[in-house]
Amino acid sequence: MTEPDSIDELLEKCREAALRLLEQRLHSRAELDRKLRERAYPSPIRVAILADLERVGLVDDRQFAEAFVRQKLDSSRPLGRQRILLDLRRRGIAAELAENTFADIAAEDGDDDSELERARAAAERKWASLVRSGREYQKARASLYRFLAGRGFSGDIVRRILDELPSSPDPE
């Protein structure tokens, strides 16, 4: 086998691997690059394939970020803005692109109160569970604070939710 043939074969195998990954779900460029690197494809091959996939529109970080944000905002497991942005960064999306995408979708969806509503929905389920467990009132509040903060809700939103809690630990 001549050297050009092996490069052509390697390019084709890398392209096929990338397309198989993209059949499963959208990927950011960085995610796809990492997964191809884990499969031991050399950097020049990965760069060429990723550039080609971007050129034809199969890899698009903006499109990935939009789909990701929409999915997280519509999820039955509510997440806050900070957590969604962190998850995007972990998937290789640039901070500015992540922020802009989230802001655009939030503006589109009229997100002024939806962050608070998502936090409230998460808090209601968690609070009911904490009350049923018989946890001490202050410990339950602290647990709820940590839970909401871990879900990416801002301190201001979490404090607003805690202020809405009943002043006694007894369920009505």
Chimera marker file (.cmm) of the C-alpha trace (Angstrom):
<marker_set name="trace">
<marker id="1" x="0.000" y="0.000" z="0.000" r="1" g="1" b="0" radius="0.5"/>
<marker id="2" x="1.424" y="3.375" z="-0.946" r="1" g="1" b="0" radius="0.5"/>
<marker id="3" x="1.538" y="6.291" z="1.499" r="1" g="1" b="0" radius="0.5"/>
<marker id="4" x="-1.142" y="8.420" z="-0.275" r="1" g="1" b="0" radius="0.5"/>
<marker id="5" x="-3.533" y="5.449" z="-0.191" r="1" g="1" b="0" radius="0.5"/>
<marker id="6" x="-3.097" y="5.064" z="3.550" r="1" g="1" b="0" radius="0.5"/>
<marker id="7" x="-3.757" y="8.769" z="4.095" r="1" g="1" b="0" radius="0.5"/>
<marker id="8" x="-6.853" y="8.583" z="1.918" r="1" g="1" b="0" radius="0.5"/>
<marker id="9" x="-8.037" y="5.518" z="3.825" r="1" g="1" b="0" radius="0.5"/>
<marker id="10" x="-7.366" y="7.233" z="7.147" r="1" g="1" b="0" radius="0.5"/>
<marker id="11" x="-9.278" y="10.315" z="6.015" r="1" g="1" b="0" radius="0.5"/>
<marker id="12" x="-12.212" y="8.158" z="4.983" r="1" g="1" b="0" radius="0.5"/>
<marker id="13" x="-12.226" y="6.181" z="8.246" r="1" g="1" b="0" radius="0.5"/>
<marker id="14" x="-12.071" y="9.407" z="10.257" r="1" g="1" b="0" radius="0.5"/>
<marker id="15" x="-14.903" y="10.922" z="8.204" r="1" g="1" b="0" radius="0.5"/>
<marker id="16" x="-17.025" y="7.804" z="8.733" r="1" g="1" b="0" radius="0.5"/>
<marker id="17" x="-16.353" y="7.864" z="12.489" r="1" g="1" b="0" radius="0.5"/>
<marker id="18" x="-17.319" y="11.538" z="12.669" r="1" g="1" b="0" radius="0.5"/>
<marker id="19" x="-20.502" y="10.956" z="10.682" r="1" g="1" b="0" radius="0.5"/>
<marker id="20" x="-21.474" y="8.035" z="12.926" r="1" g="1" b="0" radius="0.5"/>
<marker id="21" x="-21.068" y="10.285" z="15.961" r="1" g="1" b="0" radius="0.5"/>
<marker id="22" x="-23.136" y="13.012" z="14.319" r="1" g="1" b="0" radius="0.5"/>
<marker id="23" x="-25.898" y="10.500" z="13.501" r="1" g="1" b="0" radius="0.5"/>
<marker id="24" x="-26.376" y="9.972" z="17.237" r="1" g="1" b="0" radius="0.5"/>
<marker id="25" x="-26.671" y="13.660" z="18.163" r="1" g="1" b="0" radius="0.5"/>
<marker id="26" x="-25.251" y="17.089" z="17.422" r="1" g="1" b="0" radius="0.5"/>
<marker id="27" x="-21.720" y="17.652" z="18.675" r="1" g="1" b="0" radius="0.5"/>
<marker id="28" x="-19.659" y="20.770" z="19.151" r="1" g="1" b="0" radius="0.5"/>
<marker id="29" x="-16.438" y="20.958" z="17.169" r="1" g="1" b="0" radius="0.5"/>
<marker id="30" x="-14.418" y="20.437" z="20.356" r="1" g="1" b="0" radius="0.5"/>
<marker id="31" x="-16.454" y="17.372" z="21.391" r="1" g="1" b="0" radius="0.5"/>
<marker id="32" x="-16.072" y="15.802" z="17.975" r="1" g="1" b="0" radius="0.5"/>
<marker id="33" x="-12.344" y="16.560" z="17.927" r="1" g="1" b="0" radius="0.5"/>
<marker id="34" x="-11.910" y="15.011" z="21.398" r="1" g="1" b="0" radius="0.5"/>
<marker id="35" x="-13.800" y="11.856" z="20.419" r="1" g="1" b="0" radius="0.5"/>
<marker id="36" x="-11.815" y="11.469" z="17.199" r="1" g="1" b="0" radius="0.5"/>
<marker id="37" x="-8.568" y="12.073" z="19.113" r="1" g="1" b="0" radius="0.5"/>
<marker id="38" x="-9.611" y="9.308" z="21.558" r="1" g="1" b="0" radius="0.5"/>
<marker id="39" x="-9.937" y="7.021" z="18.535" r="1" g="1" b="0" radius="0.5"/>
<marker id="40" x="-6.270" y="7.816" z="17.729" r="1" g="1" b="0" radius="0.5"/>
<marker id="41" x="-6.782" y="9.825" z="14.549" r="1" g="1" b="0" radius="0.5"/>
<marker id="42" x="-3.815" y="12.163" z="13.973" r="1" g="1" b="0" radius="0.5"/>
<marker id="43" x="-4.326" y="15.890" z="14.364" r="1" g="1" b="0" radius="0.5"/>
<marker id="44" x="-3.899" y="16.833" z="10.662" r="1" g="1" b="0" radius="0.5"/>
<marker id="45" x="-6.535" y="14.245" z="9.697" r="1" g="1" b="0" radius="0.5"/>
<marker id="46" x="-8.964" y="15.480" z="12.388" r="1" g="1" b="0" radius="0.5"/>
<marker id="47" x="-8.447" y="19.105" z="11.387" r="1" g="1" b="0" radius="0.5"/>
<marker id="48" x="-9.128" y="18.334" z="7.720" r="1" g="1" b="0" radius="0.5"/>
<marker id="49" x="-12.269" y="16.311" z="8.475" r="1" g="1" b="0" radius="0.5"/>
<marker id="50" x="-13.654" y="18.857" z="10.949" r="1" g="1" b="0" radius="0.5"/>
<marker id="51" x="-13.020" y="21.718" z="8.512" r="1" g="1" b="0" radius="0.5"/>
<marker id="52" x="-14.830" y="19.777" z="5.794" r="1" g="1" b="0" radius="0.5"/>
<marker id="53" x="-17.791" y="18.995" z="8.095" r="1" g="1" b="0" radius="0.5"/>
<marker id="54" x="-17.992" y="22.656" z="9.110" r="1" g="1" b="0" radius="0.5"/>
<marker id="55" x="-17.884" y="23.745" z="5.483" r="1" g="1" b="0" radius="0.5"/>
<marker id="56" x="-20.899" y="21.582" z="4.634" r="1" g="1" b="0" radius="0.5"/>
<marker id="57" x="-22.755" y="22.626" z="7.793" r="1" g="1" b="0" radius="0.5"/>
<marker id="58" x="-22.677" y="19.350" z="9.703" r="1" g="1" b="0" radius="0.5"/>
<marker id="59" x="-20.581" y="20.806" z="12.512" r="1" g="1" b="0" radius="0.5"/>
<marker id="60" x="-21.732" y="24.213" z="13.712" r="1" g="1" b="0" radius="0.5"/>
<marker id="61" x="-21.050" y="25.372" z="17.262" r="1" g="1" b="0" radius="0.5"/>
<marker id="62" x="-23.780" y="28.017" z="17.098" r="1" g="1" b="0" radius="0.5"/>
<marker id="63" x="-26.373" y="25.460" z="16.005" r="1" g="1" b="0" radius="0.5"/>
<marker id="64" x="-25.165" y="23.031" z="18.686" r="1" g="1" b="0" radius="0.5"/>
<marker id="65" x="-25.361" y="25.715" z="21.387" r="1" g="1" b="0" radius="0.5"/>
<marker id="66" x="-28.886" y="26.741" z="20.347" r="1" g="1" b="0" radius="0.5"/>
<marker id="67" x="-30.149" y="23.150" z="20.397" r="1" g="1" b="0" radius="0.5"/>
<marker id="68" x="-28.424" y="22.491" z="23.722" r="1" g="1" b="0" radius="0.5"/>
<marker id="69" x="-29.867" y="25.596" z="25.409" r="1" g="1" b="0" radius="0.5"/>
<marker id="70" x="-33.367" y="24.897" z="24.098" r="1" g="1" b="0" radius="0.5"/>
<marker id="71" x="-33.195" y="21.299" z="25.297" r="1" g="1" b="0" radius="0.5"/>
<marker id="72" x="-32.026" y="22.333" z="28.771" r="1" g="1" b="0" radius="0.5"/>
<marker id="73" x="-34.643" y="25.076" z="29.084" r="1" g="1" b="0" radius="0.5"/>
<marker id="74" x="-37.401" y="22.641" z="28.093" r="1" g="1" b="0" radius="0.5"/>
<marker id="75" x="-36.150" y="19.826" z="30.305" r="1" g="1" b="0" radius="0.5"/>
<marker id="76" x="-38.223" y="18.320" z="33.103" r="1" g="1" b="0" radius="0.5"/>
<marker id="77" x="-35.081" y="18.680" z="35.238" r="1" g="1" b="0" radius="0.5"/>
<marker id="78" x="-34.865" y="22.470" z="35.544" r="1" g="1" b="0" radius="0.5"/>
<marker id="79" x="-31.423" y="24.054" z="35.309" r="1" g="1" b="0" radius="0.5"/>
<marker id="80" x="-30.335" y="27.634" z="35.840" r="1" g="1" b="0" radius="0.5"/>
<marker id="81" x="-28.490" y="29.917" z="33.470" r="1" g="1" b="0" radius="0.5"/>
<marker id="82" x="-25.114" y="29.423" z="35.158" r="1" g="1" b="0" radius="0.5"/>
<marker id="83" x="-25.290" y="25.634" z="34.920" r="1" g="1" b="0" radius="0.5"/>
<marker id="84" x="-26.335" y="25.693" z="31.271" r="1" g="1" b="0" radius="0.5"/>
<marker id="85" x="-23.459" y="28.038" z="30.411" r="1" g="1" b="0" radius="0.5"/>
<marker id="86" x="-21.013" y="25.856" z="32.365" r="1" g="1" b="0" radius="0.5"/>
<marker id="87" x="-22.219" y="22.752" z="30.530" r="1" g="1" b="0" radius="0.5"/>
<marker id="88" x="-21.739" y="24.515" z="27.192" r="1" g="1" b="0" radius="0.5"/>
<marker id="89" x="-18.193" y="25.516" z="28.157" r="1" g="1" b="0" radius="0.5"/>
<marker id="90" x="-17.473" y="21.909" z="29.148" r="1" g="1" b="0" radius="0.5"/>
<marker id="91" x="-18.524" y="20.889" z="25.649" r="1" g="1" b="0" radius="0.5"/>
<marker id="92" x="-16.037" y="23.291" z="24.101" r="1" g="1" b="0" radius="0.5"/>
<marker id="93" x="-18.315" y="26.215" z="23.271" r="1" g="1" b="0" radius="0.5"/>
<marker id="94" x="-16.592" y="29.602" z="23.616" r="1" g="1" b="0" radius="0.5"/>
<marker id="95" x="-17.827" y="31.669" z="26.564" r="1" g="1" b="0" radius="0.5"/>
<marker id="96" x="-18.966" y="34.554" z="24.362" r="1" g="1" b="0" radius="0.5"/>
<marker id="97" x="-20.891" y="32.269" z="22.012" r="1" g="1" b="0" radius="0.5"/>
<marker id="98" x="-22.500" y="30.495" z="24.965" r="1" g="1" b="0" radius="0.5"/>
<marker id="99" x="-23.546" y="33.785" z="26.586" r="1" g="1" b="0" radius="0.5"/>
<marker id="100" x="-24.873" y="35.253" z="23.343" r="1" g="1" b="0" radius="0.5"/>
<marker id="101" x="-26.792" y="32.116" z="22.436" r="1" g="1" b="0" radius="0.5"/>
<marker id="102" x="-28.390" y="31.888" z="25.864" r="1" g="1" b="0" radius="0.5"/>
<marker id="103" x="-29.284" y="35.605" z="25.797" r="1" g="1" b="0" radius="0.5"/>
<marker id="104" x="-30.798" y="35.320" z="22.296" r="1" g="1" b="0" radius="0.5"/>
<marker id="105" x="-32.942" y="32.324" z="23.204" r="1" g="1" b="0" radius="0.5"/>
<marker id="106" x="-33.969" y="33.844" z="26.528" r="1" g="1" b="0" radius="0.5"/>
<marker id="107" x="-35.039" y="37.045" z="24.754" r="1" g="1" b="0" radius="0.5"/>
<marker id="108" x="-36.910" y="35.001" z="22.127" r="1" g="1" b="0" radius="0.5"/>
<marker id="109" x="-38.744" y="33.055" z="24.801" r="1" g="1" b="0" radius="0.5"/>
<marker id="110" x="-39.432" y="36.071" z="27.026" r="1" g="1" b="0" radius="0.5"/>
<marker id="111" x="-37.191" y="34.640" z="29.745" r="1" g="1" b="0" radius="0.5"/>
<marker id="112" x="-37.599" y="37.479" z="32.272" r="1" g="1" b="0" radius="0.5"/>
<marker id="113" x="-39.425" y="35.314" z="34.786" r="1" g="1" b="0" radius="0.5"/>
<marker id="114" x="-38.756" y="31.842" z="33.413" r="1" g="1" b="0" radius="0.5"/>
<marker id="115" x="-35.490" y="31.439" z="35.353" r="1" g="1" b="0" radius="0.5"/>
<marker id="116" x="-37.419" y="32.099" z="38.544" r="1" g="1" b="0" radius="0.5"/>
<marker id="117" x="-40.191" y="29.739" z="37.404" r="1" g="1" b="0" radius="0.5"/>
<marker id="118" x="-37.698" y="26.963" z="36.621" r="1" g="1" b="0" radius="0.5"/>
<marker id="119" x="-36.102" y="27.432" z="40.050" r="1" g="1" b="0" radius="0.5"/>
<marker id="120" x="-39.528" y="27.410" z="41.690" r="1" g="1" b="0" radius="0.5"/>
<marker id="121" x="-40.474" y="24.159" z="39.922" r="1" g="1" b="0" radius="0.5"/>
<marker id="122" x="-37.240" y="22.474" z="41.019" r="1" g="1" b="0" radius="0.5"/>
<marker id="123" x="-37.604" y="23.826" z="44.555" r="1" g="1" b="0" radius="0.5"/>
<marker id="124" x="-41.197" y="22.648" z="44.977" r="1" g="1" b="0" radius="0.5"/>
<marker id="125" x="-40.321" y="19.034" z="44.255" r="1" g="1" b="0" radius="0.5"/>
<marker id="126" x="-37.174" y="19.107" z="46.366" r="1" g="1" b="0" radius="0.5"/>
<marker id="127" x="-38.865" y="20.914" z="49.270" r="1" g="1" b="0" radius="0.5"/>
<marker id="128" x="-41.685" y="18.361" z="49.357" r="1" g="1" b="0" radius="0.5"/>
<marker id="129" x="-39.101" y="15.595" z="49.521" r="1" g="1" b="0" radius="0.5"/>
<marker id="130" x="-37.173" y="17.352" z="52.296" r="1" g="1" b="0" radius="0.5"/>
<marker id="131" x="-40.325" y="17.936" z="54.358" r="1" g="1" b="0" radius="0.5"/>
<marker id="132" x="-41.390" y="14.290" z="53.956" r="1" g="1" b="0" radius="0.5"/>
<marker id="133" x="-37.971" y="13.154" z="55.128" r="1" g="1" b="0" radius="0.5"/>
<marker id="134" x="-38.555" y="14.921" z="58.453" r="1" g="1" b="0" radius="0.5"/>
<marker id="135" x="-35.424" y="16.988" z="58.178" r="1" g="1" b="0" radius="0.5"/>
<marker id="136" x="-34.954" y="19.871" z="60.588" r="1" g="1" b="0" radius="0.5"/>
<marker id="137" x="-36.311" y="23.123" z="59.084" r="1" g="1" b="0" radius="0.5"/>
<marker id="138" x="-33.002" y="25.045" z="58.894" r="1" g="1" b="0" radius="0.5"/>
<marker id="139" x="-31.154" y="22.012" z="57.583" r="1" g="1" b="0" radius="0.5"/>
<marker id="140" x="-33.843" y="21.507" z="54.954" r="1" g="1" b="0" radius="0.5"/>
<marker id="141" x="-33.514" y="25.163" z="53.876" r="1" g="1" b="0" radius="0.5"/>
<marker id="142" x="-29.736" y="24.802" z="53.642" r="1" g="1" b="0" radius="0.5"/>
<marker id="143" x="-30.139" y="21.608" z="51.638" r="1" g="1" b="0" radius="0.5"/>
<marker id="144" x="-32.562" y="23.331" z="49.265" r="1" g="1" b="0" radius="0.5"/>
<marker id="145" x="-30.118" y="26.242" z="48.854" r="1" g="1" b="0" radius="0.5"/>
<marker id="146" x="-27.291" y="23.844" z="47.919" r="1" g="1" b="0" radius="0.5"/>
<marker id="147" x="-29.570" y="21.907" z="45.582" r="1" g="1" b="0" radius="0.5"/>
<marker id="148" x="-30.670" y="25.020" z="43.675" r="1" g="1" b="0" radius="0.5"/>
<marker id="149" x="-27.150" y="26.464" z="43.573" r="1" g="1" b="0" radius="0.5"/>
<marker id="150" x="-25.913" y="23.146" z="42.177" r="1" g="1" b="0" radius="0.5"/>
<marker id="151" x="-28.540" y="23.354" z="39.463" r="1" g="1" b="0" radius="0.5"/>
<marker id="152" x="-27.024" y="26.675" z="38.400" r="1" g="1" b="0" radius="0.5"/>
<marker id="153" x="-29.533" y="29.173" z="39.779" r="1" g="1" b="0" radius="0.5"/>
<marker id="154" x="-28.073" y="32.494" z="40.923" r="1" g="1" b="0" radius="0.5"/>
<marker id="155" x="-27.836" y="33.388" z="44.595" r="1" g="1" b="0" radius="0.5"/>
<marker id="156" x="-30.490" y="36.065" z="44.097" r="1" g="1" b="0" radius="0.5"/>
<marker id="157" x="-32.972" y="33.603" z="42.615" r="1" g="1" b="0" radius="0.5"/>
<marker id="158" x="-32.240" y="31.028" z="45.321" r="1" g="1" b="0" radius="0.5"/>
<marker id="159" x="-32.796" y="33.627" z="48.069" r="1" g="1" b="0" radius="0.5"/>
<marker id="160" x="-36.093" y="34.643" z="46.468" r="1" g="1" b="0" radius="0.5"/>
<marker id="161" x="-37.197" y="31.008" z="46.466" r="1" g="1" b="0" radius="0.5"/>
<marker id="162" x="-36.155" y="30.552" z="50.103" r="1" g="1" b="0" radius="0.5"/>
<marker id="163" x="-38.083" y="33.705" z="51.041" r="1" g="1" b="0" radius="0.5"/>
<marker id="164" x="-41.211" y="32.122" z="49.525" r="1" g="1" b="0" radius="0.5"/>
<marker id="165" x="-40.977" y="29.045" z="51.754" r="1" g="1" b="0" radius="0.5"/>
<marker id="166" x="-43.458" y="28.691" z="54.599" r="1" g="1" b="0" radius="0.5"/>
<marker id="167" x="-42.112" y="30.076" z="57.871" r="1" g="1" b="0" radius="0.5"/>
<marker id="168" x="-42.670" y="26.781" z="59.648" r="1" g="1" b="0" radius="0.5"/>
<marker id="169" x="-41.449" y="23.346" z="58.672" r="1" g="1" b="0" radius="0.5"/>
<marker id="170" x="-44.866" y="21.742" z="58.987" r="1" g="1" b="0" radius="0.5"/>
<marker id="171" x="-46.494" y="20.772" z="55.700" r="1" g="1" b="0" radius="0.5"/>
<marker id="172" x="-49.995" y="22.078" z="55.260" r="1" g="1" b="0" radius="0.5"/>
<link id1="1" id2="2" r="1" g="1" b="0" radius="0.2"/>
<link id1="2" id2="3" r="1" g="1" b="0" radius="0.2"/>
<link id1="3" id2="4" r="1" g="1" b="0" radius="0.2"/>
<link id1="4" id2="5" r="1" g="1" b="0" radius="0.2"/>
<link id1="5" id2="6" r="1" g="1" b="0" radius="0.2"/>
<link id1="6" id2="7" r="1" g="1" b="0" radius="0.2"/>
<link id1="7" id2="8" r="1" g="1" b="0" radius="0.2"/>
<link id1="8" id2="9" r="1" g="1" b="0" radius="0.2"/>
<link id1="9" id2="10" r="1" g="1" b="0" radius="0.2"/>
<link id1="10" id2="11" r="1" g="1" b="0" radius="0.2"/>
<link id1="11" id2="12" r="1" g="1" b="0" radius="0.2"/>
<link id1="12" id2="13" r="1" g="1" b="0" radius="0.2"/>
<link id1="13" id2="14" r="1" g="1" b="0" radius="0.2"/>
<link id1="14" id2="15" r="1" g="1" b="0" radius="0.2"/>
<link id1="15" id2="16" r="1" g="1" b="0" radius="0.2"/>
<link id1="16" id2="17" r="1" g="1" b="0" radius="0.2"/>
<link id1="17" id2="18" r="1" g="1" b="0" radius="0.2"/>
<link id1="18" id2="19" r="1" g="1" b="0" radius="0.2"/>
<link id1="19" id2="20" r="1" g="1" b="0" radius="0.2"/>
<link id1="20" id2="21" r="1" g="1" b="0" radius="0.2"/>
<link id1="21" id2="22" r="1" g="1" b="0" radius="0.2"/>
<link id1="22" id2="23" r="1" g="1" b="0" radius="0.2"/>
<link id1="23" id2="24" r="1" g="1" b="0" radius="0.2"/>
<link id1="24" id2="25" r="1" g="1" b="0" radius="0.2"/>
<link id1="25" id2="26" r="1" g="1" b="0" radius="0.2"/>
<link id1="26" id2="27" r="1" g="1" b="0" radius="0.2"/>
<link id1="27" id2="28" r="1" g="1" b="0" radius="0.2"/>
<link id1="28" id2="29" r="1" g="1" b="0" radius="0.2"/>
<link id1="29" id2="30" r="1" g="1" b="0" radius="0.2"/>
<link id1="30" id2="31" r="1" g="1" b="0" radius="0.2"/>
<link id1="31" id2="32" r="1" g="1" b="0" radius="0.2"/>
<link id1="32" id2="33" r="1" g="1" b="0" radius="0.2"/>
<link id1="33" id2="34" r="1" g="1" b="0" radius="0.2"/>
<link id1="34" id2="35" r="1" g="1" b="0" radius="0.2"/>
<link id1="35" id2="36" r="1" g="1" b="0" radius="0.2"/>
<link id1="36" id2="37" r="1" g="1" b="0" radius="0.2"/>
<link id1="37" id2="38" r="1" g="1" b="0" radius="0.2"/>
<link id1="38" id2="39" r="1" g="1" b="0" radius="0.2"/>
<link id1="39" id2="40" r="1" g="1" b="0" radius="0.2"/>
<link id1="40" id2="41" r="1" g="1" b="0" radius="0.2"/>
<link id1="41" id2="42" r="1" g="1" b="0" radius="0.2"/>
<link id1="42" id2="43" r="1" g="1" b="0" radius="0.2"/>
<link id1="43" id2="44" r="1" g="1" b="0" radius="0.2"/>
<link id1="44" id2="45" r="1" g="1" b="0" radius="0.2"/>
<link id1="45" id2="46" r="1" g="1" b="0" radius="0.2"/>
<link id1="46" id2="47" r="1" g="1" b="0" radius="0.2"/>
<link id1="47" id2="48" r="1" g="1" b="0" radius="0.2"/>
<link id1="48" id2="49" r="1" g="1" b="0" radius="0.2"/>
<link id1="49" id2="50" r="1" g="1" b="0" radius="0.2"/>
<link id1="50" id2="51" r="1" g="1" b="0" radius="0.2"/>
<link id1="51" id2="52" r="1" g="1" b="0" radius="0.2"/>
<link id1="52" id2="53" r="1" g="1" b="0" radius="0.2"/>
<link id1="53" id2="54" r="1" g="1" b="0" radius="0.2"/>
<link id1="54" id2="55" r="1" g="1" b="0" radius="0.2"/>
<link id1="55" id2="56" r="1" g="1" b="0" radius="0.2"/>
<link id1="56" id2="57" r="1" g="1" b="0" radius="0.2"/>
<link id1="57" id2="58" r="1" g="1" b="0" radius="0.2"/>
<link id1="58" id2="59" r="1" g="1" b="0" radius="0.2"/>
<link id1="59" id2="60" r="1" g="1" b="0" radius="0.2"/>
<link id1="60" id2="61" r="1" g="1" b="0" radius="0.2"/>
<link id1="61" id2="62" r="1" g="1" b="0" radius="0.2"/>
<link id1="62" id2="63" r="1" g="1" b="0" radius="0.2"/>
<link id1="63" id2="64" r="1" g="1" b="0" radius="0.2"/>
<link id1="64" id2="65" r="1" g="1" b="0" radius="0.2"/>
<link id1="65" id2="66" r="1" g="1" b="0" radius="0.2"/>
<link id1="66" id2="67" r="1" g="1" b="0" radius="0.2"/>
<link id1="67" id2="68" r="1" g="1" b="0" radius="0.2"/>
<link id1="68" id2="69" r="1" g="1" b="0" radius="0.2"/>
<link id1="69" id2="70" r="1" g="1" b="0" radius="0.2"/>
<link id1="70" id2="71" r="1" g="1" b="0" radius="0.2"/>
<link id1="71" id2="72" r="1" g="1" b="0" radius="0.2"/>
<link id1="72" id2="73" r="1" g="1" b="0" radius="0.2"/>
<link id1="73" id2="74" r="1" g="1" b="0" radius="0.2"/>
<link id1="74" id2="75" r="1" g="1" b="0" radius="0.2"/>
<link id1="75" id2="76" r="1" g="1" b="0" radius="0.2"/>
<link id1="76" id2="77" r="1" g="1" b="0" radius="0.2"/>
<link id1="77" id2="78" r="1" g="1" b="0" radius="0.2"/>
<link id1="78" id2="79" r="1" g="1" b="0" radius="0.2"/>
<link id1="79" id2="80" r="1" g="1" b="0" radius="0.2"/>
<link id1="80" id2="81" r="1" g="1" b="0" radius="0.2"/>
<link id1="81" id2="82" r="1" g="1" b="0" radius="0.2"/>
<link id1="82" id2="83" r="1" g="1" b="0" radius="0.2"/>
<link id1="83" id2="84" r="1" g="1" b="0" radius="0.2"/>
<link id1="84" id2="85" r="1" g="1" b="0" radius="0.2"/>
<link id1="85" id2="86" r="1" g="1" b="0" radius="0.2"/>
<link id1="86" id2="87" r="1" g="1" b="0" radius="0.2"/>
<link id1="87" id2="88" r="1" g="1" b="0" radius="0.2"/>
<link id1="88" id2="89" r="1" g="1" b="0" radius="0.2"/>
<link id1="89" id2="90" r="1" g="1" b="0" radius="0.2"/>
<link id1="90" id2="91" r="1" g="1" b="0" radius="0.2"/>
<link id1="91" id2="92" r="1" g="1" b="0" radius="0.2"/>
<link id1="92" id2="93" r="1" g="1" b="0" radius="0.2"/>
<link id1="93" id2="94" r="1" g="1" b="0" radius="0.2"/>
<link id1="94" id2="95" r="1" g="1" b="0" radius="0.2"/>
<link id1="95" id2="96" r="1" g="1" b="0" radius="0.2"/>
<link id1="96" id2="97" r="1" g="1" b="0" radius="0.2"/>
<link id1="97" id2="98" r="1" g="1" b="0" radius="0.2"/>
<link id1="98" id2="99" r="1" g="1" b="0" radius="0.2"/>
<link id1="99" id2="100" r="1" g="1" b="0" radius="0.2"/>
<link id1="100" id2="101" r="1" g="1" b="0" radius="0.2"/>
<link id1="101" id2="102" r="1" g="1" b="0" radius="0.2"/>
<link id1="102" id2="103" r="1" g="1" b="0" radius="0.2"/>
<link id1="103" id2="104" r="1" g="1" b="0" radius="0.2"/>
<link id1="104" id2="105" r="1" g="1" b="0" radius="0.2"/>
<link id1="105" id2="106" r="1" g="1" b="0" radius="0.2"/>
<link id1="106" id2="107" r="1" g="1" b="0" radius="0.2"/>
<link id1="107" id2="108" r="1" g="1" b="0" radius="0.2"/>
<link id1="108" id2="109" r="1" g="1" b="0" radius="0.2"/>
<link id1="109" id2="110" r="1" g="1" b="0" radius="0.2"/>
<link id1="110" id2="111" r="1" g="1" b="0" radius="0.2"/>
<link id1="111" id2="112" r="1" g="1" b="0" radius="0.2"/>
<link id1="112" id2="113" r="1" g="1" b="0" radius="0.2"/>
<link id1="113" id2="114" r="1" g="1" b="0" radius="0.2"/>
<link id1="114" id2="115" r="1" g="1" b="0" radius="0.2"/>
<link id1="115" id2="116" r="1" g="1" b="0" radius="0.2"/>
<link id1="116" id2="117" r="1" g="1" b="0" radius="0.2"/>
<link id1="117" id2="118" r="1" g="1" b="0" radius="0.2"/>
<link id1="118" id2="119" r="1" g="1" b="0" radius="0.2"/>
<link id1="119" id2="120" r="1" g="1" b="0" radius="0.2"/>
<link id1="120" id2="121" r="1" g="1" b="0" radius="0.2"/>
<link id1="121" id2="122" r="1" g="1" b="0" radius="0.2"/>
<link id1="122" id2="123" r="1" g="1" b="0" radius="0.2"/>
<link id1="123" id2="124" r="1" g="1" b="0" radius="0.2"/>
<link id1="124" id2="125" r="1" g="1" b="0" radius="0.2"/>
<link id1="125" id2="126" r="1" g="1" b="0" radius="0.2"/>
<link id1="126" id2="127" r="1" g="1" b="0" radius="0.2"/>
<link id1="127" id2="128" r="1" g="1" b="0" radius="0.2"/>
<link id1="128" id2="129" r="1" g="1" b="0" radius="0.2"/>
<link id1="129" id2="130" r="1" g="1" b="0" radius="0.2"/>
<link id1="130" id2="131" r="1" g="1" b="0" radius="0.2"/>
<link id1="131" id2="132" r="1" g="1" b="0" radius="0.2"/>
<link id1="132" id2="133" r="1" g="1" b="0" radius="0.2"/>
<link id1="133" id2="134" r="1" g="1" b="0" radius="0.2"/>
<link id1="134" id2="135" r="1" g="1" b="0" radius="0.2"/>
<link id1="135" id2="136" r="1" g="1" b="0" radius="0.2"/>
<link id1="136" id2="137" r="1" g="1" b="0" radius="0.2"/>
<link id1="137" id2="138" r="1" g="1" b="0" radius="0.2"/>
<link id1="138" id2="139" r="1" g="1" b="0" radius="0.2"/>
<link id1="139" id2="140" r="1" g="1" b="0" radius="0.2"/>
<link id1="140" id2="141" r="1" g="1" b="0" radius="0.2"/>
<link id1="141" id2="142" r="1" g="1" b="0" radius="0.2"/>
<link id1="142" id2="143" r="1" g="1" b="0" radius="0.2"/>
<link id1="143" id2="144" r="1" g="1" b="0" radius="0.2"/>
<link id1="144" id2="145" r="1" g="1" b="0" radius="0.2"/>
<link id1="145" id2="146" r="1" g="1" b="0" radius="0.2"/>
<link id1="146" id2="147" r="1" g="1" b="0" radius="0.2"/>
<link id1="147" id2="148" r="1" g="1" b="0" radius="0.2"/>
<link id1="148" id2="149" r="1" g="1" b="0" radius="0.2"/>
<link id1="149" id2="150" r="1" g="1" b="0" radius="0.2"/>
<link id1="150" id2="151" r="1" g="1" b="0" radius="0.2"/>
<link id1="151" id2="152" r="1" g="1" b="0" radius="0.2"/>
<link id1="152" id2="153" r="1" g="1" b="0" radius="0.2"/>
<link id1="153" id2="154" r="1" g="1" b="0" radius="0.2"/>
<link id1="154" id2="155" r="1" g="1" b="0" radius="0.2"/>
<link id1="155" id2="156" r="1" g="1" b="0" radius="0.2"/>
<link id1="156" id2="157" r="1" g="1" b="0" radius="0.2"/>
<link id1="157" id2="158" r="1" g="1" b="0" radius="0.2"/>
<link id1="158" id2="159" r="1" g="1" b="0" radius="0.2"/>
<link id1="159" id2="160" r="1" g="1" b="0" radius="0.2"/>
<link id1="160" id2="161" r="1" g="1" b="0" radius="0.2"/>
<link id1="161" id2="162" r="1" g="1" b="0" radius="0.2"/>
<link id1="162" id2="163" r="1" g="1" b="0" radius="0.2"/>
<link id1="163" id2="164" r="1" g="1" b="0" radius="0.2"/>
<link id1="164" id2="165" r="1" g="1" b="0" radius="0.2"/>
<link id1="165" id2="166" r="1" g="1" b="0" radius="0.2"/>
<link id1="166" id2="167" r="1" g="1" b="0" radius="0.2"/>
<link id1="167" id2="168" r="1" g="1" b="0" radius="0.2"/>
<link id1="168" id2="169" r="1" g="1" b="0" radius="0.2"/>
<link id1="169" id2="170" r="1" g="1" b="0" radius="0.2"/>
<link id1="170" id2="171" r="1" g="1" b="0" radius="0.2"/>
<link id1="171" id2="172" r="1" g="1" b="0" radius="0.2"/>
</marker_set>
